């Protein structure tokens, strides 16, 4: 019930009491003191407030507030231009620069003392300071993108060097294995040649069957020697090609 309704009820009760009892003089009522309250504790502890005032204060509804930016449900940033200023360097700006351009750009950023002195001279001009700050922001973002590209290029080069080192290691192992096989086959070829010479010396020239057998053995040995020589040449060619590939890999790694 509101304050007015309670006042009307009190007046009606007074009228009914007056109708039943003879009129009498009423003592003057003391003035009601009022005060502003902010919490329920102030309302309950205030002994000077009448019951009607307490009830009216308790029945008042709290004001409804609405946030301008609901960051708990929507992560879209601020729509107010006073709160958010977009970056001067757009996200889709191409930054495909050559190494020379990157070097000169970084040198330009290092030699910016003139712009700093210009900012100190025009500190009272808000527009000039704002313009210089926007330029510095663009330079900073461009530097960050250049550094990011350089890091990516460095990572690619490190991966390339690692793969080339693995290829070089495998090529060295293959060359070592081929050298070992070549030495083994050379030893075998030497042993077979010595056996052939010894068999020719030990053979009897008057014995026809012995000479025929020696001739057959000689032909077999000659065929084996030819096969081993061809295989030896192929192994040498393969070794030369692997050496050339190794030299190319080392030259590329040094570059």
Residue, then its C-alpha position, 0 to 999 in steps of 0.5 A: x500500500x502506498x503512503x496516501x492509502x495509509x493516510x486515508x485509512x488513518x483518517x477514516x479510523x479517526x473519524x470512526x473513533x470520533x463518532x463513537x466518543x465525545x470530541x476532545x482536544x487533541x494534542x499537537x502531533x510532533x512534526x515527522x522527520x524524514x531522511x534519505x536512506x540507501x540500505x535496508x539497515x538504515x531503514x530498520x535502524x532509524x527509530x524516528x521514521x514512522x511505520x507508514x514511511x518505512x513501508x513506503x520505502x520498502x515498497x519502492x522498486x530498485x532502479x533498473x540499470x543496463x550496461x552499455x557494453x555486454x562483454x560477458x555474452x558478446x565479444x565484439x568490442x565496443x561500438x562507441x567511437x570514443x572508446x575504440x579507435x581502429x588501427x591506422x594500418x589495415x589487416x589486409x595490407x600487403x607486407x611482402x617486402x624484399x630483404x633490402x626494403x626490410x633493412x632500409x625500413x628498419x634503418x628509417x625507424x631507427x633514425x626517427x629522432x627528428x620526429x620525436x623532436x617535432x612532437x616535443x615542439x608541437x606538444x600544445x597542438x593536439x591534432x599534430x600530436x595525434x597525427x604523429x602518434x598515429x604514424x608511430x602506431x603504424x610504424x610499430x605495427x609494420x615493424x611487428x609484421x616485418x619481425x613476424x615475417x623474418x621469424x617465419x623465414x628464419x624458421x624455414x631456413x632452419x628447417x632447410x638446413x636441418x634437412x640438408x644436414x640429414x641428407x649430407x649425413x646419409x650421403x656420407x654413410x652411403x659413400x663409406x659403405x661404397x668405399x668398403x664394398x669397393x675395397x672388398x671387391x678389389x681384394x677379391x679380384x686380386x685373389x682371383x688373379x693370383x689364383x689364375x696365374x698360379x694355376x697357369x704355372x702349375x699346369x703341365x704343357x704335355x697333358x692335353x686334358x690338363x691344358x683343356x681344363x686350365x683353359x676352361x678355368x682361365x676363361x671362367x676367371x676371365x669372365x669373372x674378372x670382366x664382370x668384376x671390372x664392370x661392377x667396379x667401374x659402376x661403383x666408381x661412377x656411383x661414388x663420383x656422383x655421390x661426391x658431386x651431390x655432397x659437394x653441392x649440398x655443402x655449397x648450398x649450406x654455406x650459402 
